[in-house]
Amino acid sequence: MEEGGTNEVTVEETKAEETNASESEAELSINEEDIAEWENTTKLSVLTILVNDPITDKSFRPVTTYAVNSTCPGNETLNTTVRRRYSEFEYLYLLLTKRYVGLILPSLPEKKLMGKTKRFVTLRMNALTRWFNRLIENPYLKSDPTMQEFLSCQADGKEWDALKKAWMEDAEANYLDRPH
C-alpha cells in the first residue's frame, strides 16, 4: 500500500466530484414548486379565442375559412386575427395528439363533406370556438409554441405549408431531440 495521504486525497477528490455532479444535477432539474408556479402563471394569463366570420368561396369545391381572433393582454403576438380552413384545425389537432401522447384532447366538431348549409357553418364555427377554449384550459397546450403560431402566423400558401411540415417533423421527433 502506498502512503496513506495518497488514498485519502483520492477519496476526497472523488467525494468532491460527486458533490459537484450532484450540484450540477440540482441546477438542471426543475422542482415541483417551479412547475406549479409556471402552471399558475400560465393559467392566470388571459387568452381569449373566438372563431367567427365564416367565408365560403363560390368555386366548384367550396371552401370555408374562419377568422380566428385571439387576444392576450401582455402578449402582442397573440393579439391577432388569422383565417383558417377546417382542415387546418384538423392538422393542429393531429399535431397536438402526436406532441402530447397520452393527453386526452377534446374532439373536433364533425366534418361534413357535402351540403354545408349556413346553419351548419354557424354551428361548426361556434363548436370550433368551444374546442379552442377547452384546449387552452390546459396550461401546456395554452403555451405550446405551435398553438401560438397557429393563432398568430399570417403566412399562407407555400410558406404556411413549409411551417406545418416543420411543426409535424418536430412533433414526430423524440421529445429529447426536439428543439426547445
Contacts in CASP RR format, 6 or more apart in sequence:
PFRMAT RR
TARGET T0000
AUTHOR 0000-0000-0000
METHOD contacts of the structure
MODEL  1
MEEGGTNEVTVEETKAEETNASESEAELSINEEDIAEWENTTKLSVLTIL
VNDPITDKSFRPVTTYAVNSTCPGNETLNTTVRRRYSEFEYLYLLLTKRY
VGLILPSLPEKKLMGKTKRFVTLRMNALTRWFNRLIENPYLKSDPTMQEF
LSCQADGKEWDALKKAWMEDAEANYLDRPH
1 7 0 8 1.000
38 139 0 8 1.000
39 139 0 8 1.000
42 139 0 8 1.000
42 142 0 8 1.000
42 143 0 8 1.000
43 139 0 8 1.000
43 142 0 8 1.000
45 72 0 8 1.000
45 75 0 8 1.000
45 142 0 8 1.000
46 71 0 8 1.000
46 72 0 8 1.000
46 73 0 8 1.000
47 70 0 8 1.000
47 71 0 8 1.000
47 72 0 8 1.000
47 75 0 8 1.000
47 78 0 8 1.000
47 136 0 8 1.000
47 142 0 8 1.000
48 70 0 8 1.000
48 71 0 8 1.000
48 72 0 8 1.000
49 68 0 8 1.000
49 69 0 8 1.000
49 70 0 8 1.000
49 129 0 8 1.000
49 132 0 8 1.000
49 133 0 8 1.000
49 136 0 8 1.000
49 151 0 8 1.000
50 68 0 8 1.000
50 69 0 8 1.000
50 70 0 8 1.000
50 129 0 8 1.000
51 66 0 8 1.000
51 67 0 8 1.000
51 68 0 8 1.000
51 69 0 8 1.000
51 125 0 8 1.000
51 126 0 8 1.000
51 128 0 8 1.000
51 129 0 8 1.000
51 132 0 8 1.000
52 66 0 8 1.000
52 67 0 8 1.000
52 69 0 8 1.000
52 125 0 8 1.000
52 129 0 8 1.000
53 66 0 8 1.000
53 67 0 8 1.000
54 64 0 8 1.000
54 65 0 8 1.000
54 66 0 8 1.000
54 121 0 8 1.000
54 122 0 8 1.000
54 125 0 8 1.000
55 64 0 8 1.000
55 65 0 8 1.000
55 66 0 8 1.000
55 83 0 8 1.000
56 62 0 8 1.000
56 63 0 8 1.000
56 64 0 8 1.000
56 116 0 8 1.000
56 121 0 8 1.000
57 63 0 8 1.000
62 116 0 8 1.000
63 85 0 8 1.000
64 85 0 8 1.000
64 86 0 8 1.000
64 116 0 8 1.000
64 121 0 8 1.000
65 83 0 8 1.000
65 84 0 8 1.000
65 85 0 8 1.000
66 83 0 8 1.000
66 84 0 8 1.000
66 85 0 8 1.000
66 86 0 8 1.000
66 125 0 8 1.000
66 128 0 8 1.000
67 81 0 8 1.000
67 82 0 8 1.000
67 83 0 8 1.000
68 81 0 8 1.000
68 82 0 8 1.000
68 83 0 8 1.000
68 84 0 8 1.000
68 132 0 8 1.000
68 150 0 8 1.000
68 151 0 8 1.000
69 80 0 8 1.000
69 81 0 8 1.000
70 78 0 8 1.000
70 79 0 8 1.000
70 80 0 8 1.000
70 81 0 8 1.000
70 151 0 8 1.000
70 152 0 8 1.000
71 78 0 8 1.000
71 79 0 8 1.000
72 78 0 8 1.000
72 79 0 8 1.000
77 148 0 8 1.000
77 152 0 8 1.000
78 148 0 8 1.000
78 151 0 8 1.000
78 152 0 8 1.000
80 151 0 8 1.000
80 152 0 8 1.000
80 154 0 8 1.000
82 150 0 8 1.000
82 151 0 8 1.000
82 152 0 8 1.000
82 153 0 8 1.000
82 154 0 8 1.000
84 150 0 8 1.000
86 111 0 8 1.000
86 124 0 8 1.000
86 128 0 8 1.000
88 150 0 8 1.000
89 108 0 8 1.000
89 128 0 8 1.000
89 131 0 8 1.000
90 108 0 8 1.000
90 111 0 8 1.000
91 164 0 8 1.000
92 146 0 8 1.000
92 147 0 8 1.000
92 150 0 8 1.000
93 105 0 8 1.000
93 108 0 8 1.000
94 168 0 8 1.000
95 146 0 8 1.000
95 167 0 8 1.000
95 168 0 8 1.000
95 171 0 8 1.000
96 103 0 8 1.000
96 105 0 8 1.000
96 135 0 8 1.000
96 141 0 8 1.000
96 144 0 8 1.000
96 146 0 8 1.000
96 147 0 8 1.000
96 171 0 8 1.000
97 105 0 8 1.000
98 168 0 8 1.000
98 171 0 8 1.000
98 172 0 8 1.000
99 144 0 8 1.000
99 146 0 8 1.000
99 170 0 8 1.000
99 171 0 8 1.000
100 140 0 8 1.000
100 141 0 8 1.000
103 138 0 8 1.000
103 140 0 8 1.000
103 141 0 8 1.000
105 135 0 8 1.000
105 141 0 8 1.000
106 131 0 8 1.000
106 134 0 8 1.000
106 135 0 8 1.000
107 131 0 8 1.000
108 128 0 8 1.000
108 131 0 8 1.000
109 123 0 8 1.000
109 124 0 8 1.000
109 127 0 8 1.000
109 128 0 8 1.000
109 131 0 8 1.000
110 124 0 8 1.000
112 120 0 8 1.000
112 124 0 8 1.000
135 141 0 8 1.000
135 142 0 8 1.000
135 147 0 8 1.000
136 142 0 8 1.000
136 147 0 8 1.000
141 147 0 8 1.000
146 167 0 8 1.000
146 170 0 8 1.000
146 171 0 8 1.000
149 163 0 8 1.000
149 167 0 8 1.000
153 160 0 8 1.000
153 163 0 8 1.000
155 163 0 8 1.000
170 178 0 8 1.000
170 179 0 8 1.000
END
